[in-house]
């Protein structure tokens, strides 16, 4: 069983492409500003739960876990399967 949390994404940063994308998004000021604004809209104005940086880490970590558990997916642009690294 996997505990869903904002830290889940960090379990997958040993994959170079994932680590590169994560670093790029985390260090991009514009992306971070958009994530902060989602909380202003969702939490502050609409009364929803978190939809900013924490939510993005939870959902991306969950997606990576599903990917790892499923054993990959078919990339329709490539026409062949994409496999995760063994865990």
C-alpha positions in Angstrom: 0.0 0.0 0.0 1.2 3.5 -0.8 0.6 6.5 1.4 -0.5 9.4 -0.8 1.3 12.6 0.2 3.2 15.5 -1.3 6.4 13.5 -0.7 5.4 10.6 -2.9 6.8 12.3 -6.0 10.3 12.3 -4.5 10.4 8.5 -4.6 10.6 8.7 -8.4 13.3 11.3 -8.8 16.0 8.7 -9.4 14.7 8.6 -13.1 16.8 11.3 -14.8 14.0 12.6 -17.1 11.5 12.8 -14.2 14.1 14.5 -12.0 14.9 17.0 -14.8 11.3 17.9 -15.4 10.6 18.2 -11.7 13.6 20.5 -11.2 12.5 22.6 -14.2 9.0 23.0 -12.9 10.0 23.6 -9.3 12.5 26.3 -10.3 10.2 28.1 -12.8 8.9 31.3 -11.2 6.0 31.6 -13.6 4.9 28.0 -12.9 5.1 28.5 -9.2 3.1 31.8 -9.5 0.4 29.9 -11.4 0.3 27.2 -8.7 0.0 29.9 -6.0 -2.8 31.6 -7.9 -4.8 28.4 -8.1 -4.9 28.4 -4.3 -6.1 32.0 -4.3 -8.9 31.0 -6.6 -9.8 27.5 -5.3 -9.2 27.9 -1.6 -9.6 31.6 -1.0 -12.5 32.4 -3.3 -14.3 29.1 -3.9 -13.7 27.4 -0.5 -12.2 24.3 -2.1 -9.3 22.3 -0.7 -5.7 22.8 -1.8 -5.1 23.0 -5.5 -1.6 24.6 -5.6 1.9 23.3 -5.1 0.9 20.6 -2.6 -1.9 19.3 -4.8 0.4 19.2 -7.8 3.0 17.1 -5.9 0.3 14.8 -4.6 -1.2 14.2 -8.1 2.1 13.9 -9.9 3.4 11.5 -7.3 0.2 9.4 -7.5 0.4 9.3 -11.3 4.0 8.1 -11.1 3.0 5.4 -8.7 0.2 4.2 -11.0 2.7 4.2 -13.9 5.2 2.1 -11.9 2.5 -0.3 -10.7 1.0 -0.8 -14.2 4.4 -1.5 -15.7 4.3 1.3 -18.3 1.9 2.5 -21.0 1.7 2.7 -24.7 2.8 6.0 -26.1 0.5 6.6 -29.1 3.0 9.0 -30.7 5.7 6.3 -30.7 3.6 3.3 -31.3 5.4 1.3 -28.7 5.3 0.7 -24.9 7.0 2.9 -22.5 8.5 1.0 -19.6 9.4 2.3 -16.1 12.7 1.4 -14.5 12.5 -1.6 -12.3 11.9 -1.0 -8.6 
